[in-house]
Amino acid sequence: MSFNYLSDEILRGFDTYKYSSVDNSPVSNYVTHPFWNWVVKFLPRWLAPNLMTLAGFVQLLVNFFLLTYYDPHFWAASDQVLEYPPIPAWVWLVCGLNNFISHTLDGCDGKQARRTNSSTPLGELFDHGLDSWAALCLPVAIYSVFGRDDWGANAYTFYLVLACVLGCFIMSHWEKYNTGILFLPWGYDISQLAMTGAYLITFAFGYQFWKNTILLPIIGTVTVADLSLLSLFMGSLGMSLPMTMYNVYRAYKDKTGKMYGFYEAMRPLLSCFALFILITLWIYLSPANILLHQARLVYWTLGTIFSNITCRLIVSQMSSTRCSGFNWLLVPLILVVGAVLCTTLAKYEMEMAWGLCIFVTIAHIHYGFNVVRQLCDKLNIYALTLEKREKVTNNLKRK
């Protein structure tokens, strides 16, 4: 069923949008971009950039669901829970190839758009919108490499890791909302290459590789898994977040940004704050210890609502319109958390968690599909092909 999520004001805002970004990462400038510039020369000119973006995202979904099948509760790499056998070696090879190709497609789609003169605001929204959902799939998939508890991270620790990754992702778009410029994080390409390497190492040496220990000065003896998770924290909090805050500070100091007041500047983050507060209360006070028994379910629900919040922020920043301070997908989350923690319905916690997960997934897909449809109608283009579209009348546009 179609629904117009984008108002006329938002659609008009896309008329004057121009992409502005800064990427000064050494890895990007000297490794990945030269490689992508070489790869894009071999792509057929009929290949639509958005189709490349979607294909790359689907590969990440394949990794997510493949690992969900073989490692539903993240115990496959654990030596403590023997009823879950290790993940077959071929799965790690598939994950490594998928991750590498997905990263390559994500890097080449914009270059293909410029090569075929098909750059549109839809392309950026499509790319960054799917990236906001991929921000869930990527870390959750890599969690199976290290495993749970004995040598890896417990489900609560990984929740903090996931919250850190998602938080840094939305902060980069909040940064653009306030500065008008997307400063691409240094950690993105580094983390993508590291993840591909982790999958291939696990394929070659097995999950036991991550249980080896390393003696570090001052810190002492740590496992390779611990060191990897520490690097993930440091890459997000140590590299991305400080630069985001500095760039926003400079924009206000130099008066080059949007110059919003404090409330208006922080408004895009309110829904995200509420999301993390609600999920944190739920998992730490859950009567059924839901994170221990259904960690993937919680992570997926969190990541899907997060993606919807982020997509709406991206739409606002691209159309230069005011970002909403409250995302309506928080309503069913509030109802479920309230019912679980405050009523006798707590005995149905698992059923409500599954219902919430399915509902927000369908709602988010519905939102994404209709936003793409509206922009395609406005721009007179097709989403996944470069085929020319006949002009539609103004009446049809508004119907």
C-alpha positions as CSV (number, residue, x, y, z in Angstrom):
1,M,0.0,0.0,0.0
2,S,1.4,3.4,-1.0
3,F,1.7,6.2,1.4
4,N,3.3,9.7,0.9
5,Y,5.9,10.1,3.7
6,L,7.5,13.1,2.1
7,S,5.6,16.3,2.2
8,D,5.6,18.9,-0.7
9,E,7.9,21.0,1.4
10,I,10.4,18.2,1.7
11,L,10.2,17.3,-2.0
12,R,10.8,20.9,-3.0
13,G,13.8,20.9,-0.7
14,F,15.5,18.3,-2.8
15,D,15.4,20.7,-5.8
16,T,18.3,22.7,-4.4
17,Y,20.3,20.0,-2.8
18,K,24.0,19.6,-3.6
19,Y,26.2,16.9,-2.2
20,S,29.1,18.1,-0.1
21,S,31.6,15.8,1.6
22,V,35.1,15.6,2.9
23,D,37.2,12.4,2.8
24,N,40.7,12.9,4.0
25,S,41.3,9.3,5.3
26,P,44.7,8.0,4.1
27,V,43.3,4.5,3.6
28,S,40.5,5.9,1.4
29,N,42.7,8.2,-0.6
30,Y,45.7,5.9,-1.2
31,V,44.1,2.4,-1.1
32,T,40.4,2.1,-1.6
33,H,39.6,5.0,-3.9
34,P,42.4,4.1,-6.4
35,F,41.1,0.5,-6.4
36,W,37.5,1.6,-7.0
37,N,38.6,3.9,-9.7
38,W,40.2,0.9,-11.5
39,V,37.2,-1.4,-10.9
40,V,34.6,1.0,-12.2
41,K,36.2,1.1,-15.6
42,F,35.1,-2.6,-16.1
43,L,31.5,-2.0,-15.2
44,P,28.9,-1.9,-18.0
45,R,27.4,1.5,-18.5
46,W,23.9,0.2,-18.4
47,L,24.4,-0.9,-14.7
48,A,22.4,1.4,-12.5
49,P,24.3,2.7,-9.4
50,N,21.3,2.1,-7.1
51,L,21.2,-1.5,-8.2
52,M,24.9,-1.8,-7.2
53,T,24.0,-0.3,-3.8
54,L,21.1,-2.7,-3.3
55,A,23.2,-5.7,-4.4
56,G,25.9,-4.8,-1.9
57,F,23.3,-4.5,0.9
58,V,21.8,-7.8,0.0
59,Q,25.2,-9.5,0.3
60,L,25.4,-8.2,3.9
61,L,21.9,-9.6,4.6
62,V,23.1,-12.9,3.2
63,N,25.9,-12.9,5.7
64,F,23.6,-11.9,8.5
65,F,21.0,-14.6,7.9
66,L,23.6,-17.3,6.9
67,L,25.3,-16.8,10.3
68,T,21.9,-16.6,12.0
69,Y,21.2,-20.1,10.6
70,Y,24.5,-21.6,11.7
71,D,24.9,-19.6,14.8
72,P,21.5,-18.4,16.1
73,H,22.7,-17.5,19.6
74,F,26.4,-16.8,19.1
75,W,27.6,-20.0,20.8
76,A,29.2,-21.6,17.7
77,A,32.7,-20.3,18.6
78,S,32.3,-21.2,22.3
79,D,33.9,-24.2,23.9
80,Q,31.4,-24.1,26.8
81,V,28.2,-24.8,25.0
82,L,28.8,-28.0,23.0
83,E,25.3,-28.4,21.6
84,Y,26.1,-25.7,19.0
85,P,28.7,-27.0,16.5
86,P,31.3,-24.7,14.9
87,I,30.3,-22.8,11.8
88,P,31.5,-24.6,8.6
89,A,34.7,-23.2,7.1
90,W,33.0,-22.4,3.8
91,V,30.6,-20.0,5.5
92,W,33.5,-17.8,6.5
93,L,34.8,-17.8,2.9
94,V,31.4,-16.8,1.6
95,C,31.1,-14.0,4.3
96,G,34.6,-12.7,3.4
97,L,33.8,-12.5,-0.3
98,N,30.4,-11.0,0.3
99,N,31.9,-8.4,2.6
100,F,34.6,-7.4,0.2
101,I,32.3,-7.2,-2.8
102,S,29.7,-5.3,-0.9
103,H,32.3,-2.8,0.2
104,T,33.5,-2.5,-3.3
105,L,30.0,-1.9,-4.7
106,D,29.4,0.7,-2.0
107,G,32.6,2.5,-3.0
108,C,31.9,2.3,-6.8
109,D,28.2,3.2,-6.9
110,G,28.9,7.0,-6.7
111,K,31.7,6.7,-9.3
112,Q,29.4,4.8,-11.6
113,A,26.7,7.5,-11.2
114,R,29.1,10.2,-12.2
115,R,30.5,8.0,-15.1
116,T,27.0,7.5,-16.5
117,N,25.7,11.0,-15.7
118,S,23.0,9.6,-13.5
119,S,23.7,11.3,-10.2
120,T,20.6,12.2,-8.3
121,P,19.6,13.0,-4.7
122,L,17.9,9.6,-4.7
123,G,21.3,7.9,-5.1
124,E,22.7,9.5,-2.0
125,L,19.6,8.8,0.1
126,F,19.4,5.2,-1.2
127,D,23.1,4.7,-0.4
128,H,23.2,6.2,3.1
129,G,19.8,4.9,4.0
130,L,20.8,1.3,3.3
131,D,24.1,2.0,5.1
132,S,22.2,2.9,8.2
133,W,20.7,-0.6,8.2
134,A,24.0,-2.2,7.3
135,A,25.4,-0.6,10.4
136,L,23.5,-3.3,12.3
137,C,24.3,-6.2,10.0
138,L,28.1,-5.7,9.9
139,P,29.0,-5.8,13.6
140,V,26.4,-8.5,14.4
141,A,27.8,-10.7,11.7
142,I,31.3,-10.3,13.0
143,Y,30.2,-11.2,16.5
144,S,30.0,-14.8,15.4
145,V,33.7,-14.8,14.6
146,F,34.7,-14.2,18.2
147,G,31.8,-16.0,19.9
148,R,30.2,-15.5,23.2
149,D,31.4,-15.4,26.8
150,D,34.3,-17.8,27.2
151,W,36.8,-16.0,24.9
152,G,34.6,-13.5,23.2
153,A,32.2,-10.9,24.5
154,N,29.0,-11.6,26.4
155,A,25.7,-10.3,25.0
156,Y,25.6,-7.2,27.2
157,T,29.2,-6.2,26.2
158,F,28.3,-6.6,22.6
159,Y,25.2,-4.5,23.0
160,L,27.5,-1.7,24.1
161,V,29.7,-2.4,21.0
162,L,26.7,-2.2,18.8
163,A,25.4,0.9,20.5
164,C,28.8,2.5,20.0
165,V,28.8,1.7,16.2
166,L,25.3,2.9,15.7
167,G,25.9,6.0,17.8
168,C,28.9,7.0,15.7
169,F,27.0,6.4,12.5
170,I,24.1,8.7,13.4
171,M,26.5,11.3,14.7
172,S,28.2,11.7,11.3
173,H,24.8,12.5,9.8
174,W,23.9,14.8,12.7
175,E,27.2,16.5,12.0
176,K,26.1,17.1,8.4
177,Y,22.6,18.3,9.5
178,N,24.4,21.1,11.5
179,T,27.4,21.8,9.2
180,G,26.0,21.0,5.7
181,I,29.1,18.8,5.0
182,L,29.4,15.1,5.4
183,F,32.8,14.4,6.9
184,L,33.4,10.7,6.0
185,P,34.7,8.8,9.1
186,W,38.3,7.4,8.9
187,G,37.2,4.2,10.5
188,Y,34.8,3.0,7.9
189,D,37.2,1.7,5.2
190,I,39.6,0.5,7.9
191,S,36.8,-1.5,9.6
192,Q,35.6,-2.9,6.3
193,L,39.0,-4.2,5.3
194,A,39.6,-5.6,8.8
195,M,36.2,-7.4,8.7
196,T,37.0,-9.0,5.4
197,G,40.4,-10.1,6.8
198,A,38.8,-11.5,9.9
199,Y,36.4,-13.7,7.9
200,L,39.3,-15.0,5.7
201,I,41.5,-15.6,8.8
202,T,38.7,-17.6,10.4
203,F,38.2,-19.6,7.1
204,A,42.0,-20.4,7.0
205,F,42.7,-21.1,10.7
206,G,39.3,-21.6,12.4
207,Y,37.6,-19.8,15.2
208,Q,40.4,-21.0,17.6
209,F,42.7,-18.4,16.1
210,W,40.8,-15.7,18.1
211,K,41.5,-17.5,21.3
212,N,45.2,-17.0,21.1
213,T,46.7,-14.6,23.6
214,I,49.0,-11.7,23.2
215,L,51.2,-10.0,25.8
216,L,50.9,-6.2,25.6
217,P,53.0,-3.7,27.6
218,I,51.1,-2.2,30.6
219,I,47.9,-4.0,29.7
220,G,49.2,-7.5,30.1
221,T,47.9,-10.7,28.5
222,V,44.8,-10.4,26.3
223,T,43.1,-12.6,23.7
224,V,43.1,-11.7,20.0
225,A,39.3,-11.4,20.3
226,D,39.6,-8.9,23.2
227,L,42.1,-6.9,21.2
228,S,39.8,-6.8,18.2
229,L,36.8,-5.6,20.3
230,L,39.0,-3.0,21.9
231,S,40.1,-1.8,18.5
232,L,36.4,-1.5,17.5
233,F,35.6,0.6,20.5
234,M,38.7,2.8,20.0
235,G,38.0,3.1,16.3
236,S,34.5,4.4,16.9
237,L,35.0,6.5,20.1
238,G,38.6,7.4,19.6
239,M,38.5,8.4,15.9
240,S,35.0,9.2,14.8
241,L,33.3,10.9,17.7
242,P,36.0,13.4,18.6
243,M,36.3,14.5,14.9
244,T,32.5,14.9,14.7
245,M,32.4,17.2,17.7
246,Y,35.4,19.2,16.5
247,N,33.8,19.7,13.1
248,V,30.5,20.9,14.6
249,Y,32.4,23.2,16.9
250,R,34.4,24.7,14.0
251,A,31.2,25.2,12.0
252,Y,29.7,27.3,14.8
253,K,32.9,29.1,15.6
254,D,33.5,30.1,12.0
255,K,29.8,30.6,11.3
256,T,29.9,28.3,8.3
257,G,27.2,25.9,9.5
258,K,23.5,26.1,9.9
259,M,23.8,28.0,13.2
260,Y,20.9,26.4,14.9
261,G,20.1,27.0,18.5
262,F,21.0,24.3,21.0
263,Y,17.6,22.6,21.0
264,E,17.3,22.7,17.2
265,A,20.8,21.4,16.8
266,M,20.1,18.5,19.2
267,R,16.6,17.8,18.0
268,P,17.6,15.0,15.4
269,L,19.2,13.0,18.3
270,L,16.2,12.9,20.6
271,S,14.6,9.9,19.1
272,C,17.9,8.1,19.1
273,F,18.5,8.9,22.8
274,A,15.0,7.6,23.6
275,L,15.6,4.4,21.6
276,F,18.8,3.5,23.5
277,I,17.3,4.4,26.8
278,L,14.2,2.1,26.2
279,I,16.3,-0.8,24.8
280,T,18.7,-0.5,27.7
281,L,16.0,-0.5,30.3
282,W,14.4,-3.5,28.6
283,I,17.4,-5.7,28.4
284,Y,18.7,-5.0,31.9
285,L,15.3,-5.3,33.6
286,S,13.8,-8.0,31.4
287,P,12.0,-10.6,33.5
288,A,12.9,-13.3,30.9
289,N,16.5,-12.1,30.4
290,I,15.6,-11.5,26.8
291,L,19.2,-10.6,25.7
292,L,20.5,-13.8,27.0
293,H,18.0,-15.9,25.1
294,Q,17.2,-13.8,22.0
295,A,20.1,-11.5,21.5
296,R,19.7,-11.4,17.7
297,L,16.1,-10.5,18.0
298,V,16.9,-7.5,20.3
299,Y,19.8,-6.4,18.0
300,W,17.7,-6.6,14.9
301,T,14.8,-4.6,16.5
302,L,17.2,-2.0,17.8
303,G,19.0,-1.7,14.4
304,T,15.8,-1.4,12.4
305,I,14.3,1.3,14.5
306,F,17.7,3.1,14.4
307,S,17.8,2.9,10.7
308,N,14.3,4.5,10.4
309,I,15.4,7.3,12.7
310,T,18.6,7.8,10.7
311,C,16.8,7.7,7.3
312,R,14.4,10.5,8.4
313,L,17.4,12.5,9.6
314,I,19.1,12.1,6.2
315,V,15.9,13.2,4.4
316,S,15.7,16.3,6.6
317,Q,19.4,17.2,6.0
318,M,19.1,16.7,2.3
319,S,15.9,18.7,1.9
320,S,16.9,21.4,4.4
321,T,13.8,20.8,6.5
322,R,13.3,20.5,10.2
323,C,14.0,17.1,11.6
324,S,11.3,15.4,13.6
325,G,12.1,15.1,17.3
326,F,10.1,11.9,17.8
327,N,10.0,8.8,15.6
328,W,6.6,7.1,15.7
329,L,8.2,3.6,15.7
330,L,9.1,4.4,19.3
331,V,5.4,4.1,20.2
332,P,5.2,0.3,19.8
333,L,8.6,0.0,21.6
334,I,7.3,2.0,24.5
335,L,4.1,-0.1,24.7
336,V,6.1,-3.4,24.7
337,V,8.7,-2.2,27.2
338,G,5.9,-0.8,29.4
339,A,3.9,-4.0,29.2
340,V,6.9,-6.2,30.0
341,L,8.2,-4.1,32.9
342,C,5.0,-2.8,34.5
343,T,2.2,-5.3,33.8
344,T,1.2,-8.9,34.2
345,L,1.8,-9.3,30.4
346,A,5.5,-9.9,31.2
347,K,4.9,-13.7,30.8
348,Y,4.3,-13.0,27.1
349,E,7.6,-11.1,26.7
350,M,9.0,-13.3,24.0
351,E,5.8,-13.2,21.9
352,M,5.7,-9.4,22.2
353,A,9.3,-9.1,21.3
354,W,8.8,-11.2,18.1
355,G,5.7,-9.2,17.3
356,L,7.5,-5.9,17.7
357,C,10.5,-7.1,15.6
358,I,8.2,-8.1,12.7
359,F,6.1,-4.9,12.9
360,V,9.0,-2.5,12.9
361,T,10.7,-4.4,10.0
362,I,7.6,-4.2,7.9
363,A,7.1,-0.6,8.8
364,H,10.6,0.4,7.9
365,I,10.5,-1.4,4.6
366,H,7.2,0.3,3.8
367,Y,8.8,3.6,4.6
368,G,11.8,3.0,2.5
369,F,9.8,1.7,-0.5
370,N,7.5,4.7,-0.5
371,V,10.2,7.3,0.0
372,V,12.0,5.9,-3.0
373,R,8.7,5.8,-5.0
374,Q,8.0,9.4,-4.2
375,L,11.5,10.6,-5.2
376,C,11.4,8.5,-8.4
377,D,8.1,10.2,-9.3
378,K,9.5,13.7,-8.6
379,L,12.8,13.1,-10.5
380,N,11.1,11.1,-13.3
381,I,13.6,8.2,-13.0
382,Y,13.5,4.5,-12.2
383,A,15.2,3.4,-9.0
384,L,17.1,0.4,-10.3
385,T,17.6,1.0,-13.9
386,L,19.0,3.8,-16.1
387,E,16.2,3.4,-18.6
388,K,14.6,6.7,-19.4
389,R,11.2,7.3,-17.9
390,E,8.4,9.2,-19.6
391,K,7.5,12.5,-18.1
392,V,4.5,12.3,-15.8
393,T,2.0,15.1,-15.5
394,N,1.8,17.4,-12.5
395,N,-1.6,15.9,-11.7
396,L,-0.2,12.4,-11.6
397,K,2.7,13.6,-9.4
398,R,0.3,14.8,-6.8
399,K,-2.2,12.0,-7.0
